[in-house]
């Protein structure tokens, strides 16, 4: 910006500023994220119609609609409307099938709706499960919530083959082994 002010003909500064101005993260930081936070705040205050209007607006202005759709699904889940949350999580998954957050929400929602087998099936289809780009904490949390310790154990074993000695992964594996009855392996 300062280079552009000093030399209005500076092409590379203009190009850099132009790229920066249209990045998705800028809109999310300055417009989208505050709108999502206000929607969640309205839901926490019990004003679901206002919360839904704000989330709907966030979806309309977003470049990546999966971000507000995921937040909307989480908000509806917390408000106790799993059917509505499931529709928003599914929309987020369709928009960005590689984002693990909607997958996690769908697993949790199916589990809450009593569809335990479906929840575990979706968990095993996590995009990139076992790869470094999926947050391990998200996979661990989801697997624990849907009570699929066998999947969790396999996932953590695969991750430990890539990241030997990771304390968080070792701790999670010990917990999963304990839950599946492998007490001696958990203590090791």
Secondary structure as UniProt FT lines:
FT   HELIX           2..6
FT   TURN            8..9
FT   HELIX           11..21
FT   HELIX           24..27
FT   HELIX           28..32
FT   HELIX           33..44
FT   TURN            45..46
FT   HELIX           48..61
FT   HELIX           65..79
FT   HELIX           82..95
FT   TURN            97..98
FT   HELIX           100..112
FT   TURN            113..114
FT   HELIX           116..123
FT   TURN            124..125
FT   TURN            127..130
FT   TURN            132..133
FT   HELIX           136..145
FT   TURN            146..147
FT   HELIX           149..162
FT   TURN            164..165
FT   HELIX           167..179
FT   TURN            180..181
FT   HELIX           183..187
//
